[in-house]
Structure formats: structure tokens, C-alpha cells
């Protein structure tokens, strides 16, 4: 005869409470990210534009499940666009929110830039700029994930120290830093940034 473990017994006794806790988690994390998105909208008129760089904010917060846990991540997916010729072209996704991170086996608040595949140098260039801007003190959890061609600007644990104020400060700093990357983005997408509004083919 098999003996049920303490974990199984506890789960069976608290199953209802666990389901309620999942609902609370989903509601509160979604509201948290939605609140940060609302603050970003109020901080500057949409879209965020500077020179040839434009950041389009999403209409709503997304949720996404993972096979690792039964809880869903909540995040906002911004589109980073760069003006090439006469149009703003989508060159990367910039997402922020509370997501499950397998490397630490827990949910975290993080901001990640994922360049489109045709711009493989973008993460290298933006990471260098982020390091220079941060000086000796980088934002918590900042890392260049070179194998995935992504930049994680910030990662904070979800605990009592995570507030709307510091989360908003994180995303505002990242957005302003990316907006200032006109020359680097021009290099990444393959044009010479000689004059604003003048597009020339990059030298081969």
C-alpha cells in the first residue's frame, strides 16, 4: 500500500484555497501591469516619438501561459519602430510585465527587448548603450542574453519591495533610453544616420 506524502495531503485539503489564490494572483498581476501601462500613457502623448524612433504602446495587457507553471504571465508588448524611407518599420518588441522566469523558477517583474530576426546586431548595440547609461550601477537583473539576441534591461523579484513607483521608473527609463538610440538603431537596420530625414544606403 502506498503512503500519501504530506504534500499530497496538504494539496487535497487546501485545493479550494489554492484555486482562489490563483484567481487573486491573476487579477492583481494583471491590474499591476495595466496600471503601469496607464502611467506610461499619461507620462507622454502617444506614440512616444523622438527623431526617427517611435514606440507604439499596446491597447491592452496580454496574458500568456507556460508549461512550467499553471499561472499566467501578464505583460504589455510595445512595438519599437524606426523610420526608414517614408515609413516607420517595426524592428523589435519591447515587453514589460510580471512573467515566469525559468532561470530563477519564479515570477519576476522584467523589461525585455526582442529584436526582429533581420536585425541581429540591435541587441548588441542597445546593450552597450544601456551599460554606458547605467555607469557603474546597472539596473537590477540587467543582462545581455546573447544566445537569444535579447536585452533584459531590468528584472526584479515579485515581493513587498516591488512597487508601482519603481516599476514605472524602470519602464520610463528604458523607453527614454531606447528613444535616444537613433544612431544605433540606424546602424542596426542598415542605414547611415547623416541627417535627420535623409536616408542613405549603408556602405557595404
VOVOMAR-330235 format. One line per field, with one value per residue: x, y negated, z of N, C-alpha, C in turn; residue number from 1. Coordinates in steps of 0.05 Angstrom, whole numbers, plus 5000, padded with zeros to 4 digits. Atoms other than C-alpha are relative to their C-alpha. Example, Ala and Ser with C-alpha at 12.3 -4.5 7.8 and 13.67 -1.06 7.14 Angstrom:
// residues 2
n.east [5018 / 4984]
n.north [5024 / 5024]
n.up [5000 / 4999]
ca.east [5246 / 5273]
ca.north [5090 / 5021]
ca.up [5156 / 5143]
c.east [5018 / 4985]
c.north [4976 / 4978]
c.up [5000 / 5014]
num [1 / 2]
//
This chain:
// residues 204
n.east [5017 / 4985 / 5006 / 5002 / 4981 / 5012 / 5007 / 5025 / 5021 / 5004 / 5013 / 5028 / 5014 / 5000 / 5005 / 5018 / 4985 / 4980 / 5014 / 5005 / 4974 / 4994 / 5017 / 4990 / 4974 / 5005 / 5013 / 4983 / 4978 / 5011 / 5006 / 4975 / 4988 / 5018 / 4995 / 4974 / 5005 / 5016 / 4981 / 4983 / 5017 / 5003 / 4974 / 4993 / 5021 / 4994 / 4979 / 4975 / 4985 / 4976 / 4984 / 5010 / 5008 / 5027 / 5008 / 5029 / 5009 / 5023 / 5026 / 5007 / 4980 / 5004 / 4994 / 4988 / 4994 / 4975 / 5002 / 4986 / 5018 / 5028 / 5007 / 4994 / 4985 / 5014 / 4980 / 5007 / 4981 / 4997 / 4986 / 4979 / 5000 / 4979 / 5008 / 4982 / 5014 / 5023 / 5018 / 4989 / 5000 / 4998 / 4974 / 4996 / 5021 / 4990 / 5021 / 4995 / 5022 / 4993 / 4998 / 4986 / 4972 / 4991 / 4973 / 5002 / 5023 / 5020 / 5010 / 4984 / 5006 / 4977 / 5003 / 4983 / 5001 / 4996 / 4998 / 5008 / 4978 / 4984 / 4982 / 4986 / 4980 / 5014 / 4997 / 4973 / 4997 / 5016 / 4988 / 4977 / 5011 / 5011 / 4978 / 4987 / 5019 / 5001 / 4975 / 4991 / 5023 / 5022 / 5026 / 5000 / 5006 / 4994 / 4983 / 5002 / 5004 / 4989 / 5009 / 5027 / 5001 / 5019 / 4989 / 5017 / 4992 / 5006 / 5015 / 5003 / 5017 / 5027 / 5002 / 5011 / 4984 / 5008 / 5022 / 5007 / 4982 / 4975 / 5005 / 5004 / 4974 / 4985 / 5008 / 4995 / 4972 / 4994 / 5011 / 4984 / 4974 / 5004 / 5006 / 4975 / 4981 / 5005 / 4977 / 4995 / 5021 / 4994 / 4979 / 5011 / 5018 / 4985 / 4999 / 4982 / 5014 / 4985 / 5017 / 5027 / 5017 / 4986 / 4994 / 4981 / 4992 / 4976 / 4978 / 4996]
n.north [5024 / 5024 / 5020 / 5027 / 5019 / 5024 / 5019 / 4991 / 5004 / 5029 / 5009 / 4991 / 5015 / 5029 / 5003 / 5023 / 5024 / 5003 / 5010 / 5029 / 5015 / 5004 / 5021 / 5025 / 5005 / 5009 / 5026 / 5021 / 5005 / 5013 / 5027 / 5013 / 5006 / 5019 / 5026 / 5011 / 5008 / 5025 / 5021 / 5006 / 5016 / 5028 / 5014 / 5013 / 4995 / 4978 / 4981 / 5013 / 5005 / 5018 / 4996 / 4979 / 4977 / 5001 / 4978 / 4998 / 4986 / 4982 / 5009 / 4986 / 4981 / 4972 / 4978 / 4978 / 4978 / 4986 / 4972 / 4996 / 5005 / 5003 / 5028 / 5015 / 5025 / 5023 / 5018 / 5019 / 4997 / 5024 / 4997 / 5019 / 5005 / 5019 / 5010 / 4994 / 5012 / 5017 / 4987 / 4989 / 4971 / 4986 / 4987 / 4984 / 5001 / 5007 / 4991 / 5003 / 4988 / 4980 / 4976 / 4978 / 4997 / 4973 / 5000 / 5005 / 4983 / 5016 / 5023 / 5024 / 5024 / 5003 / 5015 / 4985 / 5007 / 4977 / 5010 / 4982 / 4983 / 5013 / 5020 / 4985 / 5016 / 5020 / 4994 / 5007 / 5029 / 5012 / 4991 / 5017 / 5026 / 4997 / 4998 / 5026 / 5017 / 4992 / 5005 / 4978 / 4987 / 4992 / 4994 / 4973 / 4978 / 5007 / 4980 / 4996 / 4971 / 5000 / 4977 / 5005 / 5026 / 5017 / 5015 / 5003 / 5025 / 5000 / 4978 / 5003 / 4979 / 5009 / 4999 / 5025 / 5023 / 5007 / 5020 / 5013 / 5022 / 4991 / 4987 / 5022 / 5012 / 4982 / 5001 / 5028 / 5002 / 4983 / 5012 / 5024 / 4991 / 4989 / 5023 / 5015 / 4982 / 5005 / 4993 / 4971 / 4986 / 5004 / 4981 / 4973 / 4994 / 5002 / 5026 / 5020 / 5022 / 5024 / 5023 / 4992 / 5000 / 4992 / 4971 / 4991 / 4972 / 4996 / 4990 / 4971]
n.up [5000 / 5001 / 4980 / 5011 / 4989 / 4987 / 5021 / 5012 / 4980 / 4998 / 5024 / 5000 / 4980 / 5006 / 5029 / 5004 / 4994 / 5021 / 5024 / 4995 / 5000 / 5028 / 5010 / 4989 / 5014 / 5027 / 4999 / 4990 / 5018 / 5024 / 4993 / 4995 / 5026 / 5013 / 4987 / 5010 / 5028 / 4998 / 4992 / 5023 / 5018 / 4989 / 4998 / 5026 / 5020 / 5017 / 4991 / 4991 / 5024 / 4999 / 5025 / 5017 / 4983 / 4990 / 4984 / 4999 / 4976 / 5006 / 4990 / 4976 / 4990 / 5009 / 4982 / 5014 / 4982 / 5003 / 4991 / 4975 / 4977 / 5008 / 4999 / 5025 / 5000 / 5009 / 5011 / 5021 / 5022 / 5016 / 5025 / 5006 / 5029 / 5009 / 5026 / 5022 / 5023 / 4992 / 4981 / 4975 / 5002 / 4975 / 5000 / 4975 / 4979 / 4973 / 4983 / 4971 / 4985 / 4980 / 5016 / 4988 / 5010 / 4993 / 4988 / 4971 / 4992 / 4987 / 5015 / 4996 / 5016 / 5017 / 5025 / 5019 / 5028 / 5018 / 5027 / 5021 / 5009 / 5021 / 4989 / 4979 / 4985 / 4984 / 4972 / 4993 / 4999 / 4979 / 4975 / 4995 / 4992 / 4973 / 4981 / 4998 / 4986 / 4972 / 4986 / 4983 / 4987 / 5018 / 4988 / 4989 / 5019 / 5028 / 5012 / 5029 / 5005 / 5027 / 5015 / 5008 / 5013 / 4986 / 4978 / 4977 / 4988 / 4971 / 4989 / 4971 / 4988 / 4992 / 4971 / 4989 / 5008 / 5027 / 4999 / 5025 / 5004 / 5012 / 5026 / 5019 / 5004 / 5017 / 5028 / 5011 / 5006 / 5023 / 5023 / 5006 / 5009 / 5027 / 5018 / 5005 / 5014 / 5029 / 5016 / 4998 / 5015 / 5028 / 5006 / 4998 / 5022 / 5026 / 5014 / 4989 / 4987 / 5005 / 4994 / 4994 / 5023 / 5024 / 4998 / 5020 / 4996 / 4984 / 5015 / 4998]
ca.east [5000 / 5027 / 5031 / 5008 / 5060 / 5049 / 5049 / 4993 / 4952 / 4963 / 4942 / 4879 / 4860 / 4875 / 4854 / 4798 / 4844 / 4897 / 4846 / 4825 / 4898 / 4908 / 4850 / 4877 / 4947 / 4919 / 4875 / 4928 / 4986 / 4942 / 4919 / 4991 / 5017 / 4955 / 4968 / 5040 / 5016 / 4966 / 5022 / 5066 / 5008 / 5000 / 5074 / 5078 / 5029 / 5024 / 5062 / 5129 / 5169 / 5239 / 5275 / 5266 / 5248 / 5177 / 5148 / 5075 / 5041 / 4992 / 4918 / 4915 / 4956 / 4967 / 4969 / 5009 / 5013 / 5074 / 5083 / 5126 / 5070 / 4995 / 4995 / 4996 / 5045 / 5017 / 5055 / 5049 / 5081 / 5105 / 5128 / 5194 / 5192 / 5246 / 5233 / 5266 / 5249 / 5178 / 5150 / 5161 / 5181 / 5171 / 5241 / 5233 / 5184 / 5195 / 5155 / 5147 / 5107 / 5105 / 5128 / 5151 / 5227 / 5252 / 5324 / 5301 / 5239 / 5193 / 5153 / 5191 / 5179 / 5222 / 5232 / 5259 / 5275 / 5268 / 5294 / 5265 / 5308 / 5331 / 5366 / 5415 / 5462 / 5408 / 5414 / 5490 / 5485 / 5428 / 5461 / 5525 / 5484 / 5447 / 5512 / 5542 / 5478 / 5479 / 5551 / 5578 / 5509 / 5465 / 5391 / 5376 / 5377 / 5402 / 5433 / 5450 / 5422 / 5467 / 5445 / 5373 / 5392 / 5353 / 5367 / 5337 / 5340 / 5311 / 5290 / 5262 / 5233 / 5158 / 5158 / 5138 / 5193 / 5163 / 5120 / 5084 / 5132 / 5196 / 5165 / 5142 / 5211 / 5242 / 5200 / 5204 / 5279 / 5282 / 5235 / 5274 / 5339 / 5313 / 5285 / 5354 / 5385 / 5371 / 5442 / 5449 / 5382 / 5401 / 5463 / 5425 / 5373 / 5425 / 5423 / 5470 / 5447 / 5477 / 5420 / 5351 / 5302 / 5355 / 5362 / 5423 / 5443 / 5493 / 5562 / 5577]
ca.north [5000 / 4932 / 4877 / 4808 / 4754 / 4692 / 4651 / 4691 / 4688 / 4613 / 4603 / 4643 / 4604 / 4535 / 4545 / 4494 / 4442 / 4454 / 4441 / 4376 / 4356 / 4367 / 4321 / 4268 / 4274 / 4267 / 4208 / 4169 / 4180 / 4160 / 4098 / 4081 / 4084 / 4048 / 3992 / 3984 / 3981 / 3927 / 3887 / 3893 / 3866 / 3806 / 3791 / 3774 / 3768 / 3829 / 3854 / 3839 / 3807 / 3776 / 3765 / 3828 / 3873 / 3888 / 3932 / 3954 / 3974 / 4033 / 4023 / 4075 / 4122 / 4193 / 4258 / 4319 / 4388 / 4432 / 4507 / 4496 / 4470 / 4465 / 4389 / 4339 / 4282 / 4212 / 4164 / 4105 / 4113 / 4047 / 4041 / 4007 / 3974 / 3938 / 3892 / 3919 / 3883 / 3857 / 3906 / 3928 / 4001 / 4048 / 4070 / 4100 / 4117 / 4085 / 4121 / 4106 / 4142 / 4197 / 4261 / 4330 / 4336 / 4407 / 4388 / 4366 / 4412 / 4355 / 4296 / 4231 / 4160 / 4151 / 4109 / 4145 / 4123 / 4175 / 4150 / 4179 / 4233 / 4189 / 4142 / 4187 / 4131 / 4090 / 4125 / 4115 / 4041 / 4026 / 4067 / 4026 / 3962 / 3987 / 4005 / 3937 / 3902 / 3943 / 3928 / 3970 / 3987 / 4025 / 4034 / 4097 / 4161 / 4126 / 4176 / 4185 / 4253 / 4260 / 4330 / 4307 / 4240 / 4203 / 4150 / 4154 / 4083 / 4097 / 4156 / 4150 / 4204 / 4200 / 4183 / 4127 / 4082 / 4083 / 4020 / 3985 / 3927 / 3966 / 4007 / 3943 / 3913 / 3975 / 3973 / 3897 / 3901 / 3957 / 3923 / 3857 / 3894 / 3931 / 3866 / 3835 / 3893 / 3861 / 3870 / 3941 / 3963 / 3932 / 3975 / 4037 / 4031 / 4014 / 3940 / 3882 / 3831 / 3770 / 3721 / 3726 / 3744 / 3763 / 3838 / 3866 / 3938 / 3964 / 3977 / 4050]
ca.up [5000 / 4981 / 5032 / 5012 / 5022 / 5065 / 5001 / 4970 / 5035 / 5040 / 4968 / 4977 / 5039 / 5010 / 4937 / 4943 / 4975 / 4921 / 4865 / 4899 / 4907 / 4832 / 4817 / 4863 / 4831 / 4761 / 4779 / 4818 / 4769 / 4710 / 4747 / 4767 / 4695 / 4669 / 4720 / 4696 / 4624 / 4643 / 4677 / 4615 / 4572 / 4618 / 4621 / 4547 / 4489 / 4446 / 4409 / 4442 / 4386 / 4382 / 4316 / 4274 / 4333 / 4353 / 4407 / 4399 / 4464 / 4464 / 4474 / 4529 / 4572 / 4547 / 4586 / 4569 / 4600 / 4608 / 4614 / 4675 / 4720 / 4718 / 4728 / 4671 / 4658 / 4649 / 4603 / 4556 / 4487 / 4457 / 4385 / 4372 / 4303 / 4263 / 4205 / 4143 / 4078 / 4087 / 4137 / 4209 / 4207 / 4265 / 4285 / 4355 / 4411 / 4479 / 4532 / 4606 / 4659 / 4711 / 4678 / 4699 / 4692 / 4689 / 4707 / 4776 / 4779 / 4799 / 4774 / 4765 / 4741 / 4679 / 4616 / 4555 / 4484 / 4429 / 4361 / 4297 / 4266 / 4208 / 4256 / 4294 / 4316 / 4351 / 4418 / 4419 / 4405 / 4453 / 4508 / 4501 / 4506 / 4568 / 4602 / 4587 / 4612 / 4676 / 4692 / 4749 / 4774 / 4725 / 4737 / 4778 / 4736 / 4673 / 4625 / 4552 / 4532 / 4471 / 4451 / 4447 / 4416 / 4470 / 4523 / 4592 / 4618 / 4687 / 4729 / 4799 / 4845 / 4859 / 4933 / 4980 / 4953 / 4883 / 4878 / 4822 / 4832 / 4819 / 4763 / 4728 / 4738 / 4706 / 4643 / 4635 / 4639 / 4588 / 4539 / 4543 / 4533 / 4471 / 4442 / 4447 / 4407 / 4338 / 4312 / 4338 / 4310 / 4243 / 4244 / 4264 / 4209 / 4156 / 4141 / 4151 / 4202 / 4169 / 4173 / 4204 / 4149 / 4099 / 4086 / 4051 / 4038 / 4088 / 4060 / 4045]
c.east [5018 / 4991 / 5000 / 5019 / 4986 / 4992 / 4973 / 4976 / 4994 / 4984 / 4970 / 4983 / 4996 / 4995 / 4983 / 5015 / 5021 / 4987 / 4993 / 5025 / 5008 / 4984 / 5009 / 5026 / 4995 / 4988 / 5020 / 5024 / 4991 / 4995 / 5026 / 5012 / 4983 / 5003 / 5025 / 4996 / 4985 / 5018 / 5018 / 4984 / 4998 / 5026 / 5008 / 4978 / 5009 / 5001 / 5024 / 5018 / 5023 / 5017 / 4986 / 4990 / 4972 / 4993 / 4969 / 4992 / 4977 / 4974 / 4993 / 5023 / 4994 / 5006 / 5011 / 5006 / 5027 / 4996 / 5013 / 4982 / 4972 / 4990 / 5009 / 5017 / 4982 / 5021 / 4988 / 5022 / 5000 / 5014 / 5020 / 5002 / 5022 / 4993 / 5022 / 4985 / 4976 / 4983 / 5015 / 4997 / 5004 / 5026 / 5005 / 4975 / 5014 / 4977 / 5007 / 4976 / 5010 / 4998 / 5015 / 5027 / 5011 / 5027 / 5000 / 4976 / 4980 / 4991 / 5017 / 4987 / 5024 / 4992 / 5020 / 4995 / 5006 / 5000 / 4989 / 5024 / 5018 / 5019 / 5017 / 5020 / 4986 / 5004 / 5028 / 5003 / 4984 / 5010 / 5024 / 4991 / 4989 / 5021 / 5014 / 4982 / 4999 / 5025 / 5009 / 4977 / 4978 / 4974 / 5001 / 4992 / 5006 / 5020 / 4997 / 4999 / 5007 / 4990 / 4972 / 4997 / 4980 / 5016 / 4979 / 5010 / 4998 / 4987 / 4999 / 4982 / 4972 / 4998 / 4990 / 5015 / 4993 / 4975 / 4994 / 5020 / 5027 / 4997 / 4996 / 5027 / 5017 / 4992 / 5003 / 5029 / 5008 / 4989 / 5016 / 5027 / 4999 / 4994 / 5025 / 5020 / 4997 / 5023 / 5005 / 4979 / 5004 / 5021 / 4990 / 4982 / 5013 / 4998 / 5020 / 4984 / 5016 / 4985 / 4972 / 4983 / 5013 / 5009 / 5019 / 5006 / 5025 / 5022 / 5005 / 5030]
c.north [4975 / 4980 / 4972 / 4981 / 4976 / 4979 / 5006 / 4995 / 4970 / 4989 / 5008 / 4984 / 4971 / 4994 / 4975 / 4973 / 4994 / 4988 / 4970 / 4983 / 4995 / 4977 / 4973 / 4992 / 4989 / 4972 / 4977 / 4995 / 4986 / 4971 / 4984 / 4991 / 4980 / 4972 / 4987 / 4990 / 4974 / 4976 / 4992 / 4983 / 4971 / 4985 / 4986 / 5007 / 5023 / 4992 / 4984 / 4997 / 4981 / 5006 / 5021 / 5024 / 4995 / 5025 / 4999 / 5017 / 5018 / 4989 / 5014 / 5019 / 5028 / 5019 / 5023 / 5023 / 5013 / 5029 / 5005 / 4996 / 4996 / 4971 / 4986 / 4975 / 4978 / 4979 / 4982 / 5002 / 4974 / 5006 / 4978 / 4997 / 4980 / 4991 / 5005 / 4994 / 4985 / 5012 / 5009 / 5030 / 5012 / 5016 / 5017 / 4998 / 4993 / 5006 / 4997 / 5013 / 5020 / 5027 / 5022 / 5003 / 5026 / 5000 / 4996 / 5015 / 4984 / 4978 / 4976 / 4977 / 4996 / 4984 / 5012 / 4989 / 5024 / 4989 / 5021 / 5014 / 4987 / 4979 / 5012 / 4984 / 4981 / 5004 / 4992 / 4970 / 4987 / 5008 / 4982 / 4972 / 5001 / 5002 / 4973 / 4981 / 5007 / 4995 / 5024 / 5015 / 5005 / 5005 / 5029 / 5021 / 4995 / 5021 / 5000 / 5030 / 5005 / 5024 / 4996 / 4974 / 4981 / 4984 / 4999 / 4976 / 5001 / 5027 / 4998 / 5023 / 4988 / 5004 / 4973 / 4975 / 4991 / 4981 / 4989 / 4978 / 5009 / 5014 / 4979 / 4987 / 5017 / 4997 / 4973 / 4997 / 5016 / 4987 / 4975 / 5007 / 5010 / 4977 / 4985 / 5016 / 4997 / 5011 / 5030 / 5016 / 4997 / 5020 / 5028 / 5007 / 4995 / 4975 / 4982 / 4978 / 4974 / 4975 / 5011 / 4997 / 5007 / 5029 / 5007 / 5029 / 5002 / 5011 / 5030 / 5005]
c.up [5000 / 5021 / 4988 / 5014 / 5013 / 4979 / 4988 / 5020 / 5002 / 4976 / 5000 / 5020 / 4993 / 4971 / 4994 / 5004 / 4978 / 4974 / 5004 / 4999 / 4971 / 4988 / 5010 / 4986 / 4972 / 4999 / 5008 / 4981 / 4975 / 5006 / 5004 / 4973 / 4985 / 5012 / 4990 / 4972 / 4999 / 5007 / 4976 / 4979 / 5009 / 5000 / 4974 / 4980 / 4982 / 4971 / 5010 / 4975 / 5006 / 4976 / 4983 / 5016 / 5010 / 5015 / 5002 / 5024 / 4993 / 5011 / 5027 / 5008 / 4991 / 5023 / 4984 / 5020 / 4994 / 5009 / 5027 / 5024 / 4989 / 5000 / 4975 / 5006 / 4990 / 4990 / 4979 / 4979 / 4984 / 4974 / 4996 / 4969 / 4993 / 4972 / 4979 / 4974 / 5010 / 5021 / 5026 / 4999 / 5028 / 5001 / 5025 / 5017 / 5026 / 5019 / 5030 / 5015 / 5021 / 4986 / 5016 / 4987 / 5009 / 5013 / 5030 / 5012 / 5016 / 4982 / 5007 / 4984 / 4982 / 4975 / 4980 / 4972 / 4982 / 4971 / 4980 / 4988 / 4979 / 5010 / 5023 / 5016 / 5020 / 5030 / 5010 / 5004 / 5023 / 5028 / 5007 / 5010 / 5028 / 5021 / 5004 / 5016 / 5030 / 5016 / 5016 / 5012 / 4979 / 5015 / 5010 / 4978 / 4971 / 4989 / 4970 / 4995 / 4971 / 4984 / 4989 / 4985 / 5014 / 5022 / 5022 / 5015 / 5030 / 5007 / 5030 / 5011 / 5007 / 5030 / 5010 / 4991 / 4971 / 5002 / 4972 / 4993 / 4987 / 4973 / 4978 / 4994 / 4982 / 4970 / 4987 / 4993 / 4975 / 4974 / 4991 / 4989 / 4971 / 4980 / 4992 / 4983 / 4969 / 4983 / 5000 / 4985 / 4970 / 4991 / 4999 / 4977 / 4973 / 4985 / 5014 / 5013 / 4996 / 5007 / 5007 / 4975 / 4974 / 5003 / 4978 / 5004 / 5016 / 4981 / 5004 / 5003]
num [1 / 2 / 3 / 4 / 5 / 6 / 7 / 8 / 9 / 10 / 11 / 12 / 13 / 14 / 15 / 16 / 17 / 18 / 19 / 20 / 21 / 22 / 23 / 24 / 25 / 26 / 27 / 28 / 29 / 30 / 31 / 32 / 33 / 34 / 35 / 36 / 37 / 38 / 39 / 40 / 41 / 42 / 43 / 44 / 45 / 46 / 47 / 48 / 49 / 50 / 51 / 52 / 53 / 54 / 55 / 56 / 57 / 58 / 59 / 60 / 61 / 62 / 63 / 64 / 65 / 66 / 67 / 68 / 69 / 70 / 71 / 72 / 73 / 74 / 75 / 76 / 77 / 78 / 79 / 80 / 81 / 82 / 83 / 84 / 85 / 86 / 87 / 88 / 89 / 90 / 91 / 92 / 93 / 94 / 95 / 96 / 97 / 98 / 99 / 100 / 101 / 102 / 103 / 104 / 105 / 106 / 107 / 108 / 109 / 110 / 111 / 112 / 113 / 114 / 115 / 116 / 117 / 118 / 119 / 120 / 121 / 122 / 123 / 124 / 125 / 126 / 127 / 128 / 129 / 130 / 131 / 132 / 133 / 134 / 135 / 136 / 137 / 138 / 139 / 140 / 141 / 142 / 143 / 144 / 145 / 146 / 147 / 148 / 149 / 150 / 151 / 152 / 153 / 154 / 155 / 156 / 157 / 158 / 159 / 160 / 161 / 162 / 163 / 164 / 165 / 166 / 167 / 168 / 169 / 170 / 171 / 172 / 173 / 174 / 175 / 176 / 177 / 178 / 179 / 180 / 181 / 182 / 183 / 184 / 185 / 186 / 187 / 188 / 189 / 190 / 191 / 192 / 193 / 194 / 195 / 196 / 197 / 198 / 199 / 200 / 201 / 202 / 203 / 204]
//
